[in-house]
Amino acid sequence: MILLEPGNRILGETVQAQLIRENTEEKRDAIDVRLCDFDDVMYRIVIEKENRSAMRVSFSAPWWNQIKNNGGEDALNKHYKDLVTDAEAGYDVTLSVNLDSLPGKPEDMVTRLANIKANLLGGVFDFYLSSVLKGGKQSAFRFKLRADTEIFFLPGNERCTIIYALDFKEKVDRAVAKVFLQEFVDAKRTLGAAPPVAYNANPPLELKEFGINEPIPGLLGYCTFPILKSHVDKDKKEKAIAVLQSFRTYLQYHIKCSKSFFHSRMRLRVRELMTVLNRAKQEPLVEATKRTITGRTFTRAI
């Protein structure tokens, strides 16, 4: 199992091409690049022809307005306070970067901009996990991460329970995800310091607070992470936030990898079977002309 990088690779490369240039004397090109992630997150990078010393990076996500007042706005101010400008039409957040006067190293700016989704989505996790450390009581909260995934936060005394309600459209994805989540839970037995993990098709008892008492038809199930104070104290909080907020993407990635592995094994098996079948083919009969002692001829298949 591997953890995915938090940033958007295409966004990072596009921004890097503008911030780190080999020939600084060459005139910068005007650009208008639009990107989309698989979870309906959109980006736009613009350098206007009239003002090529300024670059705007716009960001839009279906969950932004849901988490804005529960850590989203705090994360935006924490990571991008010096860059925030009026949001472009059709987008939730727009950052303006002065290309001729960068605040800090260009490499650091590339990382900040490439990680915009991870930083903003991590704000809601930071909001509730920080309450575990501070001992403050927050109200329960839920939001739709994407059309097939909903996240629930249930803060309590010295813990915060985070529940993912997961579903997948494709039948194969559902079957692989179910096996993967069951193995994911079993793997906890060998990791003593990690948070406990539970997976079940029935809703956990904690969701009664949201009025969810019965299994939702068609829903794959619920994955529960009870986060204790020991899991986020000292320097562990940032790592916990990074892992939890990317869990859905992590799951999707490994499902696709599993399917690719299955396909490669099936192709290998087919090649082996074709080799066996080719060995079973009979050679075509060859007719040979024979002559008897008296001079007569006849043909015989050999």
Buried (B, 14 or more C-beta within 10 A) or exposed (E): EEEEEBBBEBBBEBBBBBBEEEEEEEEBEEBEBEEEBEBEBBBBBBBEEEEBEBBBBBBBBBBBEBBBEBBBBBBBEBBBEEBBBEBBEEBBBBBBBEBEEEEEEBEEBBBBBBBBBBBBBBBBBBBBBBBBEEEEEBEBBBBEBBEBBBBBBBBBEEBBBBBBBBBBEEEEBBEBBBEBBEEBBEEEEEEEEEBEBBBEEEBBEBBEEBEBEEEBEEBBBBBBBBBEBEBBEEEBBEEBBBBBBBBBBBBBBBBEEBBEEEEEEEEEEEEEEEEEEEEEEEEEEEEEEEEEEEEEEEEEEE
